Amino acid sequence: MASTEQKEKLLQATIAVALHDELGRVPQAEIHQVCFLSRVMYKAILGLHDKRKAQKKNGQLAIFSRQEKQHVYAHRLCQGLNQ
């Protein structure tokens, strides 16, 4: 398993290649900014995933069957047509 430092370097290298492809240059300041934002977004998305998973486990999410979803959609569609 790669260490945290190795993962950081790999992320920076991947971003540098992508920026070079897009811009034709490798700006160091933008590499660090993009790395920071990618880590923040990863944590935000992963945090939401874990939160939703925990809510689902605790029965806090309203989970509908496919038939119930179709019924709700049809009902909303009819309401829209009647207005």
N, C-alpha and C positions, 0 to 999 in steps of 0.2 A: 504494500500500500504506500502510496506517495505521501510525503510529509506535507504539512501545510505550506511550507516555503516552496516546495516543488510545485504544488498546485497553483500557487500564486504566480510563479514564474511561467508556468504553462499557460495560464489565463492571459498574462501580459503578452506572451509571444503570439497567442492566437489573435488577440485584439490588435497587436501591431501589424500582423499580416493582413487582417481585414481592413484596417485603416490605410495601409499601403495600397491595397487593391482599389479602395474607394477614392483616396485623395492623391495617390502617387507620391506620398511622403510619409514619414513616420514621426509625428510630433509627440515628444515624450510627455508633455503636460496633459495632452488629451488621452494618452494611454492610461495614465494614473487616474484620471477623472472617470473614464469609461470602466476601468476595473472596479473602482469604488462603487459606481452606480450599479454595476452588474451584481456585485456582492449584496448590496442593499436590496435590489429587486429579487434576487434568489431567496434571501431570507424572508422577505415579505410574502412571496408566493408560497414558499415552503411553510411558513407560519400559518397562512390561510388554509392550506391543505390539511395541516395537522389539526387546526381548530375545527374545520368541517368534519374531519374524520372522528374527532372526539365527540362532536355534537351528534353525529349519526350513531355512534356507539351508545350514547346516552339516550337516544330516542328523541332528541330535540329538533330534528329536521323533519319537515313535512314531506314525506316521500309518497308520491302518487303512482298508481299503476298506469300503464299506458292507456287503458280504457277510461280511467278517471280523467286523465289529461285531455283526451279527445272530447269527453263530455264537457269539460270546462271550456275548451276552445270553441266548441260548437255553441255553447251558451253565450259566450262573449261575442261571437260573430253575429248571432241573432240579435243581441242587444244593439250592436252597432248598426244593423240594417233597419231596425225599428225606429231609430232616432231621426 
